[in-house]
Amino acid sequence: MDEPRWLTDDQQRAWRKLAALMTVVPAALDAQLQRDADLTHFGYWVLAMLSENPQRALRMSDLAAQANASPSRVSHVVARLEQRGWVRRHRSAADGRGNVAELTDAGYDKVASAAPGHVDKVRSVVFDGLSASQVRRLDEVCEAILSHLDPDGKIRTEPPG
């Protein structure tokens, strides 16, 4: 049996800080959105991805890719958003296959009204404590980590895209 590849001391310190961020930041963002907009952070994220598309609609597979989430997770949250009247699903008009999630006017209003408070919370929790060069480094580090993981957190066997 091979010896485990233990973390170095530097890796262990960095990992513990990253693990703390993965707990603290989503909880803070979820709490703000639940309190102020009756939305989960992931629900907001999905609405935002749709609102940024010129047609306010995306194939479910494309939405999952843009949201960095599994298709089943996206399908589950879209079903909840659909129940609230913020999204509707229909077959793709282009090929009749695959489903499209489309933001309703009520969904657009919801994400637009939630955005200012969410952005303020993101700024205060993440960016207010960083210099411009730290923001650039954070972007580079996040890109490096995400570039070799698929939405389920598995190591990619081929480059994304």
C-alpha positions in Angstrom: 0.0 0.0 0.0 1.4 3.4 -1.0 2.1 5.9 1.8 -0.4 8.8 1.8 0.7 12.1 0.3 0.6 14.1 3.5 0.3 17.9 3.3 3.4 19.9 4.0 3.3 22.3 6.9 2.7 25.2 4.5 -0.1 23.3 2.7 -1.7 22.4 6.0 -1.8 26.0 7.1 -3.2 27.2 3.7 -5.7 24.3 3.6 -7.1 25.1 7.1 -7.6 28.7 6.1 -9.3 27.8 2.8 -11.5 25.3 4.7 -12.5 28.0 7.2 -13.3 30.3 4.2 -15.5 27.6 2.6 -17.5 27.4 5.8 -17.7 31.1 6.9 -18.2 32.9 3.6 -21.1 30.8 2.2 -22.8 30.9 5.6 -22.5 34.7 5.7 -23.8 35.1 2.2 -26.6 32.6 2.7 -27.7 34.3 6.0 -27.8 37.8 4.3 -29.8 36.5 1.3 -32.2 34.5 3.3 -32.9 37.4 5.7 -33.1 40.1 3.1 -34.4 38.3 0.0 -35.8 34.9 1.1 -33.2 33.3 -1.3 -30.4 30.8 -0.8 -27.0 31.9 -2.1 -27.2 29.2 -4.8 -30.7 30.2 -5.8 -29.5 33.8 -6.2 -26.5 32.5 -8.2 -28.8 30.7 -10.6 -31.1 33.7 -11.0 -28.0 35.9 -11.6 -26.6 33.6 -14.3 -30.0 33.7 -16.1 -30.3 37.5 -15.7 -26.9 38.1 -17.3 -27.8 36.2 -20.5 -29.3 38.5 -23.1 -32.3 36.2 -23.6 -32.6 35.6 -19.8 -32.6 31.9 -20.6 -30.0 29.1 -20.8 -30.1 25.4 -21.5 -30.0 23.6 -18.2 -26.6 22.0 -19.1 -25.1 25.5 -19.9 -26.6 26.9 -16.7 -25.0 24.1 -14.7 -21.7 24.8 -16.3 -21.9 28.5 -15.7 -23.0 28.0 -12.1 -20.1 25.5 -11.5 -22.7 23.0 -10.3 -23.9 19.5 -11.2 -26.9 19.2 -13.4 -28.9 17.6 -10.7 -28.2 20.4 -8.2 -29.2 23.0 -10.8 -32.3 21.0 -11.7 -33.3 20.9 -8.0 -32.9 24.6 -7.4 -34.6 25.5 -10.7 -37.6 23.4 -9.6 -37.8 25.5 -6.4 -37.4 28.7 -8.2 -40.1 27.6 -10.7 -42.5 27.0 -7.8 -42.0 30.6 -6.7 -42.7 31.9 -10.2 -39.2 33.2 -10.8 -38.1 30.7 -13.5 -39.9 28.6 -16.0 -38.7 25.6 -17.9 -39.5 24.5 -21.4 -38.0 22.4 -24.2 -35.4 24.0 -26.4 -37.0 25.6 -29.4 -33.7 25.2 -31.3 -33.7 21.4 -31.3 -36.6 20.2 -29.2 -34.2 18.3 -27.0 -32.9 19.5 -23.7 -34.6 21.9 -21.3 -34.2 25.6 -21.1 -34.5 27.6 -17.9 -35.9 31.0 -18.5 -36.0 33.9 -16.0 -39.5 35.4 -15.6 -40.1 39.1 -15.1 -40.8 38.3 -11.4 -37.5 36.5 -11.3 -35.7 39.4 -12.8 -37.3 41.7 -10.3 -36.3 39.4 -7.5 -32.6 39.1 -8.5 -32.4 42.9 -9.2 -33.8 43.8 -5.8 -31.6 41.3 -4.0 -28.4 42.3 -5.9 -27.5 45.5 -3.9 -27.6 43.9 -0.5 -25.7 40.8 -1.8 -23.0 42.9 -3.4 -22.6 44.9 -0.2 -22.2 41.6 1.8 -19.7 40.2 -0.7 -17.6 43.4 -0.5 -17.7 43.5 3.3 -16.9 39.8 3.7 -14.4 39.3 0.9 -13.0 42.4 -0.7 -12.9 45.2 1.9 -10.0 43.4 3.6 -7.9 43.0 0.4 -5.6 45.2 -1.6 -5.9 45.4 -5.4 -2.9 43.1 -5.8 -4.4 40.6 -3.3 -7.6 40.6 -5.3 -5.6 39.8 -8.5 -3.8 37.0 -6.6 -7.1 35.6 -5.2 -8.4 35.5 -8.8 -5.3 33.6 -10.0 -5.5 31.1 -7.1 -9.2 30.5 -7.6 -8.7 30.0 -11.3 -5.9 27.5 -10.8 -7.9 25.4 -8.3 -11.1 25.5 -10.4 -9.3 24.7 -13.7 -8.6 21.1 -12.7 -12.0 20.3 -11.0 -15.3 19.6 -12.5 -18.6 20.8 -10.8 -18.8 17.7 -8.7 -15.3 18.4 -7.3 -13.6 15.5 -9.2 -10.3 16.0 -10.9 -10.8 16.7 -14.6 -9.3 14.1 -16.9 -9.3 16.6 -19.8 -9.2 20.4 -19.9 -12.5 22.3 -19.4 -14.3 23.9 -22.3 
